[in-house]
């Protein structure tokens, strides 16, 4: 383990905000601290948690000198991230969330790619999607090239798993960091601005396990996120002189209405089945049937999964 003096430069700064994440925090911390690449500092900010998150952080920080922990009142994700990036000493910034898991070779693979391309400013990768209990649902592959990624971003579509991203710190600062006015779509806005000064890429490799939670989001909040994403796209269209921009945003989080919850449960069942995760397929197919016993779509996913075997294709591990 390398000890980082607060004044010494490091290659990589890992930034992870925490808010009421005690249930998942130890596993997330372990997945970062046990990376194959070890020359990093680990900045963790507790953003006003009311659970045991701070006690867990102080325990870990006492055992690993790479950790730099802080706490304060909840000020929103964009401001917290900007604060952490300003304090970071690394040439590269790795984003991570307190309820997800890093695979052991994540940092090593991303740094190797940055070493090969001096124009690269943002690099993400594929993610295995798991639920709150850790059940695998699917593997989310994303476009690899700058043109594909930026093209999707300009249409309001997802091109990165935010917690998988590594960025050049000087590039993030050059574009002004995360904009608090876009809270809820701050990452999408940042990718659009970063694409205007450098290249964006994804690795085909699975870099993280990304956790989705059963809790739903209100229709009002979903509408606000959609509107903020549109505003970010419109700002980019204006900066780039695009007069015929198309907005093709897709909902990616479960809503609070019954139909949204049913649709997501059926989709999770299909995704799990197609990737060979039979335990997860069964869980979500039965959950959909309990919610809507007369749903033809719910019966279809249950019967198809029972009678057919999927052709499984997965990205690199």
N, C-alpha and C positions, 0 to 999 in steps of 0.2 A: 504494500500500500504506500502510495506517495503522499508525503505531507506537504501541503501547500501553505507557504508563508503568505499572509495577506498582501504583501508587496510584490510577490513574485509573479511573473507572467505565466499563464497556462495556455495550452492549445485550445481547450474547450471549456465553456461554462454551460452547465445544465441548469435551466431555470424551471422551477415547478411551484406554482401557487397551490395553496391548500385551503380548503374550506369544508369543515365538518366531514373529513374523509378518514376518520380513525379506523373504520372497519377494513379499509383496503390499504391504508398507508404503509404498514410494515412491508407488505409484499412489494409495493411500488418502490420503496426505498431500497430494498434488497436487490431488486432487478437493475437498478442504476448502479449501486455501489459494487456489484459483482460483474460489471462489464469487463470484457477482455481488454479493452483500451482503458487505461487507468489514469492518464494525465489530464485530469479535469478537476474543476471546482464545482460544487453542487450547491446552488443557491435555492433555498426553500423559504417561501414567505407564507406564514399563517395569516390569512386574510379575515381575522375575526371569528375563528371557529368557536363553537360552544361545546364541543365534545373533547375527547382526550388527544386531539391531534398535536397540541403543543407539547404535552408530556412525552409523547412518542418521539417528536422531533428532538427534544432536548436529550433524550436518552441516546438516540442515534448519533447526534452531534458530539456527544461526549466520548463516543467510541471511534469516530472516523474524522480525522482532521480536514478532510476535503469538504466537509459540510459547512456552509455559512447560513445560519438560520436567523429569521427575523419575524416579528409579528406586529400587527396593527389593526386598526378598524377597517372594516370591509369598504373598499373604495372602488370596487368593480374591476373586472379582469383586465381591460386595456391599460388602466393606470398602474395596476400592480405589475404587469409585464414590463411596461416602460421603465418603472422604477428598478426592477431587477436587471434589465438589460443595461441600464446606465451604470449600475454597480458592478456589472460583470467585468472580468479581466481577460476573458478568453477571446481569441480571434474568431472563434465560431461559437454560435449559440444553439444549444439543443433544447427544444421545447419538450415538456412532458407534463402529464397530468397525474394527480395523486391517486386515481382509481384504476390506472392502467398498468401494464407490465411491459418492460423492455426485454427483447430477446438478447442474449449475451453478446452477440457480435454486432449489434446495431451501430454503436459509435465507430467501431473499427471500419465497418463497411462504408459508412457515410464519409468519414474523414478521408479514406482512400480515394473516394470519388472526387471530393473537393481538391485533393492534391493533383488530380489529373485534368482539372478544368478550372482555370483561373477566372473565367467569366461566370461561373456558377455562383448564384447568390442564395437560392433556396433549394433544398433537397429533401424529399419525403420518401415514402416507400409504401409497400403493401401492408395490410393489417389483418390479423385474425380478429373477427368480431366475436365477442363473448358476452353473455348476459351477466346480470348481477351475481348469480351463483357460480359463474365461471364456465357455464355450458357453452361450447363452441357453436356458433350459428353459421358463419360463412367466412370466406376469405375475400377481403375487399381489395381488388387490384385496381390500379389507377393508371392513367396515361403516363408514358415515360418521357416523351420529348417536350421541349419548351413550346413548340407550336401547338401541340395538342392541349397541353395544360393551359396555356394562356387563352386559347380559343374557347375552352370550356369556361374558364373564369369570366371571360367577357360576356358569356351568356347566362351567368348566374348559377352555373353548375359546380358541383364539388370536384376538386382536382387534387386535394391533399387531405390526409388525416392530420389535423393540426398537431396532436401530440407526437407525431413521428417526424416532424420537420426539424432540420438543422439549417441554420442561416449564417451568413457572414455578418458579424456584428457591425462593421463599418457601413455595410449596405443598409441595414435596418435603420441605423442612426441617420444615414444620408437622406432617407425618404421621410424621416420624422417619426418613425416607430408606429405603434398602434394608435389609431385615432379614437379617443373616447366617445366621440359623437356616433360612432358606428357600433356601439356595444351590442353584441349579439351577432354582428357580421364583421367584427374587427379584423378577423383573419382574412376574409375574402377581400376586403378593401386593401389590406397590406400586400397580398399576392399580386393584385393588379398594379400597385405602385412599384413593387420590386421588379416586376417583369419589364418595366420601362427603363431599368438601369442595368439589368443583367439577365442571366438565364435561369429558368426553373426546370427542375427534373424530378422524376421519381425513380427509385430503384425498383426492380421487379421483386426483390426479396421481401419476405415478411419481416418487418422490423419490430412491431409491437403487437400486443394483445389489447384491443380497444374495447372498453366495457360500455355496454348500453344498459340503461336502467329501466325498470318497469314503470317508473313514474311518468305520467303524461305531462305535456305542456299545454297550457291554455290556448284556445283558438286566438285570443287577443295577442298573446305573446308570439305565436307562430306568424300571425299577420304582420306584426312589427318586424320580426326577423326578415321576412320576405321583403318588406318595404325598404329596410335598411340595405339589404343586398342589392335591390334595384337601384337605390341611390348611389351605392358604390360603383355599380356598373355604368350608370349614367354619367358619373363624374369621370370615369375612365374613357367612356366614349367621347366626352367633350375634350379631354386632354389630348386624345389621339386623333381627333377629327373624324370620328366614325358617325355618319349620319343615319345609318340603317341598322343600328344595333338591335339584336333580338334577345329577349329575356326569356329563359326557359327553366327557371328555378323549379326544383322538385322538393317536396316536403321530405325530410329525412328523420323527423322525430314524431313519435306517436302523439296524437292530439287527445283532448279530454272527452271527445264524443265517442259513443259506442261503436260507430261505424269505423272510425279511424283505428280504434283498438283492435277490432276484429280483423281489419285489413292487414295491420302490422303483424298480428299473431299468425295469420295465414301465410304471409310473406316470409316470416322467420321460419316457419315449418318447411316451406318449399326450399328456402336457402339451405337450411340444415340438411334436408334430404339430398339435395344436389351435390353437397360436399361430403356425403357419407357419414354425417353426424346423426346416427339413428336415435340416440337417446334424446338429443335436442329436438329432432323432428317429432318424435312421439310426444314430448312435453308440450310443444306449441300447437300441434294438431289437436290434441285433446283439450288444451286450454281454449282454442277457438270453438270447438264443439260444445264445451260447457257454456260458453258465452252465447252461442247461437246454435242450438241443437238442430234447427231446420236449415242451416246454411249449406247450400249445395257446394260452395267453394271449400268449406271446412271439411265436408265429407270427401271431396275430391282429393285433397292433399293427404288425408288419412288413408284412403284406399289405395291411392297411387303409391304412397310410400310403403304400404304393406305388400303390394303385389309386384312392384318393379324395383329394379336396382339402378341407381344412377351411374352415369359415366363421369367419373370423378377427374377433374383437372384442377390442380392447385399451383400457385406461384411457388418460387423457390423458398425454402425455409431458411 
